[in-house]
Amino acid sequence: KQVNGPLVVLTVENFDAAALAKLLGNQIAVENHKQRNGERMLSETISHVQNNNLAVLLTESPVTAVVTANRDARVRAAMAYSFPAVRQAVDEAGANLLTIDPRGRSISEIAGMINEFVRSSA
């Protein structure tokens, strides 16, 4: 299905996608793809960004995702590890794709980072 607007893509095991979706509300779509090929999911996430949408990729390989995504001139991917890093990614790089490694972070912290990304990008 085609999603317009901000999209969060999950590619990690043992993460409660339903709880994240509940915290984010219905303005941000959450897709859980932990059983699918990570490279394919990155490609689909990049396609979403190419259509002038924001995306957040929750992955245990955020650096690899950023490097791969930034090969496309329409994508400005950045990795975030804190609220200030989210704002910096938007302010300094105009990020339209944010990668977050969820390990060691609470769902509420991740939801806050995602909401900050969407707010800062508006």
Disulfide bonds with the S-S distance in Angstrom:
none
